[in-house]
Amino acid sequence: MSNLYLPRRQFLTSTAALAAAAWWTTPGAFAEELTRTARTTEGPFYPDHLPLDTDNDLILLNDNITPSLGQITHLTGKVLTAAGEPVRNAYVEIWQCDHNGHYIHTANNFGEEDKNFQGYGRFLTNAKGEYYFRTIKPVPYPGRTPHIHIAVNKNGKRLLTSQIFINGEKQNDKDGVYRQIGDETLKKSVVADFIAIPDSRLNELAANFDIILGVTAIELEGIEGHGLGKPERLMNRRG
Ligand SMILES: [Fe+2]
């Protein structure tokens, strides 16, 4: 799915990476080799009220024809176990501030609200563990480098809370949440390349972000079905 938007060189690179990942994740001695996606704080701005529309297209609200402000980004990826198995029927949630820095949260007062931006979306992974969102490239707001909040849930259980950062963004190294992640390998687990889609008239971007969970397929069998987990709102106060 994601490869549709990538220039040929990236496509070949990612195909090679997938082949390598398949080899490493063959059940047996080399299982559990994928780096788990680092957890981060949920932040204080998980929506305290949901938008009218919660689908995976954040740049159009319901039947509006006016898109939100911001650079359109096609965000794709897979949810996988540490052994590389796809996690299907998992609810992936994302939320982020609009182009002016405003979140869908009553306590948020950064910038004037872009009423055309959905601010939050959810997507149920398919049999290959894939998810897809159309959203905007994240922008900075006071005290934070650009990021997209992301959470993975299965049958009402929150399995992971994290944030997606822009690979190579200069403000990352000054960002408290990013710095807290620790070593470079873990930091790599939360960055994505935002790549220009060739010949896109609207300068759209593609970003691919695989999510590696710290649970096994057997543990997941105990949490069949799907549903949204409880937010971890009380855990922290940093956006
Ligand atoms: Fe945030």
Residues whose N, C-alpha, C, O or C-beta is under 5 A from the ligand:
A	BS01	LIG	G43 G239
